Structures are given as structure tokens and as C-alpha cells.
Amino acid sequence: MKKGLGLMVVAAVLLSACSDGVPHVEDPHRPVDADGNPIKGTEFIQKYCAGKPTHETCVKVQKAVSSDATKGGLPKGW
């Protein structure tokens, strides 16, 4: 009886983590949409992170987008 109840609690926790509408992202520099297709970081933020500024995945992708935007060398002639 206790084992069955424990399994139901674990299942409920796992399912509640999926219900926030933000897909899990392995690499925040290369996010994917809900279908697993590659998507630009800015598009990911607009599509999945509206109204969720403190969501862990959204914060990671936002930091990656900011980091990627500052990469690169100086322009020629410097």
C-alpha cells in the first residue's frame, strides 16, 4: 500500500514538472522546441518564457543568448 502511494506521489511530481509549458533544454546555447526541433534562443524565450522570468530553463537560455551575443572579436581595423 505504501509503495503504491509513493509511486503515485513520484508520478505526480514528475508530471507537474512537465506542465509548465517550457521544454527541457540540454544545452541552453542550442535550445529546442517542444517537438525537439532546433530553435533560436530569442525565439525560445518569446515562445515559452513569456511571463516566466524566473523559470530555471528560461534563465539559462536567456544567459546563453546574452553570452552568445557578446562573442566575437574586434572588427577589422582595430
Secondary structure, DSSP 8 states (H G I E B T S, - for coil): -HHHHHHHHHHHHHHHHHTTS----S-TTS-B-TTS-B--HHHHHHHH-TT-TT-HHHHHHHHHHHHHHT-S---TT-
